[in-house]
Amino acid sequence: MTGHEDKRKQEVVPAAEGNLSAAVGGPRLVTESYEVESMMLSRKHWDRLKRQINECKIGWTDLWLGGAFAFFGVAISTLVVRQTLPGPSARTASASRLSSEVQAVLLVIVIASAVLFAVSLAAWLNMRVKHNADLASVVRNMESHEPD
């Protein structure tokens, strides 16, 4: 054992003669209790802990992550379109040739989407760091109330 012995108290009730379900299921466990250390907090400390935990909720910050990957998808798909469709100097008689103006617009969309992806991802990471720091603060606060 590790110094703490299992101090479980169990009371077993034998199966009644006319009760087939109890006889088939075996003995019934009535009570089971463990001895644990207790501690008390004042209402003021308890309310402060609850308020601190409520402030740690993530809320809308995951929208930054969703927006980041939406911009990433736009950037990649626009880049694929720009690279796969022939430009104005192509010698094919295809109706899907892109003019140089459209190619320039697609390049602007790729660059803008990549920048917005980076900004959104940075915003999400910043909020995530703050969130983790808030949770660590709650844990420290709770540990300060534990008995020695």
Helices and strands as residue ranges (DSSP letters): E 9-13, H 20-25, E 28-33, H 43-55, G 59-61, H 62-84, H 100-144
